[in-house]
Amino acid sequence: MFTGIIETIGEIKDIEAFGTNKSFWIQSPISHELKVDQSIAHNGACLTVEAIADGAHKVTAIAETLAKTNLDFWQIGDKVNLERCMILGGRLDGHIVQGHVDAVATCISKTEKDGSWEYEFEYPEAFKNLVIEKGSIAVNGTSLTCFNVAANRFQVAIIPYTYEHTTISAVEPGSIVNIEFDIIGKYILRQAGNR
């Protein structure tokens, strides 16, 4: 379980493809503190640490993960948002994020607003009932608030701290991002559909 408050940024140092899987070596300020078998959110996708060496850690994404996230597009040198799982009894500063990416979205606009930024994203319309005005959403693992919600679009506003301490600054029109919808909304929608 995560909060969507990004802890640090890592850089992809190596990519190994085998079968339908891809392994990534990611160097970060926290890699040396991690443990094998630990769950870490990488751009919002929960992956298991398999190895640690030389200030980097290794994770593997299977075909299912590659198909539903932007991980298949990662390249050496790309930066990724990293968050360790929350500690029971700690503060929940963002919202409940599982690290289970639901879909990808495409950035269709980025506007500088004299000290802040607004982004608009387009996502599959099949998920339209999971995005609400002023609701929570995780974009590349970052907890954000939606506004100007339409059937297959939403906007988010980014404060300077988030812009400087996550990978959102690298997102431009055409960029593909991971999105995870609010888990509470997913359960409510499921329950309503069963009635």
C-alpha positions as CSV (number, residue, x, y, z in Angstrom):
1,M,0.0,0.0,0.0
2,F,1.3,3.5,-0.9
3,T,0.2,7.1,-0.5
4,G,1.1,8.7,-3.8
5,I,3.7,10.9,-2.1
6,I,6.8,10.4,-4.2
7,E,9.9,9.7,-2.1
8,T,12.6,10.1,-4.7
9,I,13.5,9.8,-8.4
10,G,15.5,6.9,-9.9
11,E,17.3,6.6,-13.2
12,I,17.1,3.5,-15.4
13,K,20.6,2.2,-15.9
14,D,20.0,-1.1,-17.7
15,I,17.2,-3.0,-19.3
16,E,17.3,-6.8,-19.9
17,A,14.5,-8.5,-22.0
18,F,13.9,-12.2,-21.6
19,G,10.9,-14.0,-22.9
20,T,7.9,-11.7,-22.5
21,N,9.5,-10.1,-19.4
22,K,11.7,-7.1,-18.9
23,S,14.1,-6.4,-16.0
24,F,15.2,-2.9,-15.0
25,W,18.3,-1.8,-13.0
26,I,17.4,1.5,-11.4
27,Q,19.9,3.7,-9.6
28,S,18.5,5.9,-6.8
29,P,19.3,7.6,-3.5
30,I,17.4,4.9,-1.7
31,S,18.5,1.8,-3.6
32,H,21.2,0.9,-1.0
33,E,18.5,1.0,1.8
34,L,16.2,-1.5,0.0
35,K,15.9,-5.2,0.7
36,V,15.3,-8.1,-1.7
37,D,11.6,-9.0,-1.8
38,Q,10.6,-5.4,-0.8
39,S,7.7,-3.8,-2.8
40,I,8.4,-0.4,-4.3
41,A,6.2,1.7,-6.5
42,H,7.9,2.6,-9.8
43,N,5.9,5.3,-11.6
44,G,3.0,3.9,-9.6
45,A,3.5,0.3,-10.5
46,C,4.3,-2.0,-7.6
47,L,7.4,-4.1,-8.3
48,T,9.5,-6.5,-6.2
49,V,13.1,-5.8,-5.6
50,E,15.1,-8.8,-6.8
51,A,18.7,-7.6,-6.4
52,I,20.7,-4.7,-5.1
53,A,24.2,-3.7,-6.3
54,D,26.3,-0.6,-6.7
55,G,23.6,1.9,-5.6
56,A,21.0,0.3,-7.9
57,H,18.2,-2.2,-7.6
58,K,16.7,-4.7,-10.0
59,V,13.0,-5.3,-10.7
60,T,11.2,-7.3,-13.3
61,A,7.9,-6.6,-15.1
62,I,6.0,-9.5,-16.6
63,A,3.9,-9.3,-19.8
64,E,0.7,-8.4,-17.9
65,T,2.4,-5.4,-16.3
66,L,4.1,-4.3,-19.5
67,A,0.7,-4.4,-21.3
68,K,-1.1,-2.3,-18.8
69,T,1.5,0.3,-17.9
70,N,4.1,2.6,-19.6
71,L,7.0,0.4,-18.5
72,D,7.4,-1.2,-21.9
73,F,8.3,2.3,-23.2
74,W,11.1,2.9,-20.6
75,Q,14.6,3.5,-21.9
76,I,18.0,3.7,-20.4
77,G,18.4,7.2,-18.8
78,D,14.7,7.7,-18.2
79,K,13.7,9.0,-14.7
80,V,11.0,7.2,-12.6
81,N,9.1,8.2,-9.5
82,L,9.9,5.9,-6.5
83,E,7.9,5.3,-3.3
84,R,8.4,2.7,-0.6
85,C,5.3,1.2,0.9
86,M,3.6,3.1,3.7
87,I,4.3,2.2,7.3
88,L,1.3,1.1,9.3
89,G,0.5,3.9,11.8
90,G,2.2,6.5,9.6
91,R,0.5,9.5,8.0
92,L,-1.5,9.1,4.8
93,D,-0.6,12.4,3.2
94,G,-1.9,11.6,-0.3
95,H,-4.6,8.9,-0.8
96,I,-4.7,5.1,-0.7
97,V,-2.7,3.9,-3.7
98,Q,-2.2,0.1,-4.3
99,G,0.5,0.3,-6.9
100,H,-1.8,-1.6,-9.3
101,V,-1.9,0.5,-12.5
102,D,-5.4,0.5,-14.1
103,A,-4.6,2.0,-17.4
104,V,-2.4,4.5,-19.3
105,A,-3.3,8.0,-20.2
106,T,-1.9,10.4,-22.8
107,C,-1.0,14.0,-22.0
108,I,-2.8,16.2,-24.4
109,S,-1.8,19.6,-22.9
110,K,0.6,21.2,-20.5
111,T,0.1,24.9,-19.5
112,E,2.4,27.0,-17.4
113,K,0.4,29.2,-15.0
114,D,2.9,31.7,-13.7
115,G,4.3,29.4,-11.0
116,S,2.2,26.3,-11.3
117,W,1.3,24.0,-14.2
118,E,-1.9,22.4,-15.5
119,Y,-2.0,19.2,-17.4
120,E,-4.8,17.6,-19.3
121,F,-4.9,13.8,-19.8
122,E,-7.0,11.6,-22.0
123,Y,-7.7,8.0,-20.8
124,P,-9.9,5.1,-22.0
125,E,-13.6,6.1,-21.8
126,A,-14.4,2.6,-20.3
127,F,-13.1,4.1,-16.9
128,K,-15.2,7.3,-17.0
129,N,-17.2,6.3,-13.9
130,L,-14.0,6.2,-11.8
131,V,-12.9,9.8,-12.3
132,I,-14.9,12.5,-10.5
133,E,-14.5,16.2,-10.0
134,K,-12.1,16.9,-7.1
135,G,-11.4,13.2,-6.8
136,S,-8.0,11.5,-6.2
137,I,-6.0,9.9,-9.0
138,A,-2.4,8.6,-9.1
139,V,-0.5,9.8,-12.2
140,N,2.8,7.9,-12.5
141,G,2.3,7.1,-8.8
142,T,1.8,10.7,-7.7
143,S,-1.4,11.5,-5.8
144,L,-3.2,14.3,-7.6
145,T,-6.7,15.9,-7.6
146,C,-8.8,15.9,-10.8
147,F,-10.8,18.8,-12.1
148,N,-12.6,19.7,-15.4
149,V,-13.5,16.0,-15.7
150,A,-15.1,14.9,-19.0
151,A,-16.0,11.4,-20.3
152,N,-12.4,10.5,-21.1
153,R,-10.4,13.5,-19.9
154,F,-9.3,15.2,-16.7
155,Q,-7.0,18.0,-15.6
156,V,-4.6,18.2,-12.7
157,A,-2.8,21.3,-11.3
158,I,0.8,20.9,-10.2
159,I,2.5,23.0,-7.5
160,P,6.2,23.9,-7.7
161,Y,7.3,21.4,-5.1
162,T,5.7,18.5,-7.0
163,Y,7.0,19.8,-10.3
164,E,10.6,19.8,-8.9
165,H,10.5,16.6,-6.9
166,T,8.7,14.2,-9.3
167,T,9.0,13.3,-12.9
168,I,5.9,15.3,-13.9
169,S,8.2,18.0,-15.2
170,A,9.3,15.6,-18.0
171,V,5.7,14.9,-19.1
172,E,4.8,16.8,-22.3
173,P,1.9,16.5,-24.8
174,G,2.1,13.0,-26.2
175,S,3.7,11.5,-23.1
176,I,2.1,8.2,-21.9
177,V,1.6,8.0,-18.1
178,N,0.4,5.3,-15.7
179,I,-2.9,6.0,-13.9
180,E,-4.5,4.3,-10.9
181,F,-8.0,5.2,-10.0
182,D,-9.2,5.7,-6.4
183,I,-9.7,2.2,-4.8
184,I,-12.7,3.5,-2.8
185,G,-14.4,4.6,-6.0
186,K,-13.7,1.2,-7.6
187,Y,-15.3,-0.7,-4.8
188,I,-18.3,1.6,-4.7
189,L,-18.8,1.2,-8.5
190,R,-18.5,-2.6,-8.2
191,Q,-21.0,-2.7,-5.4
192,A,-23.5,-0.5,-7.2
193,G,-23.1,-2.8,-10.3
194,N,-24.1,-5.8,-8.2
195,R,-27.4,-4.4,-7.2
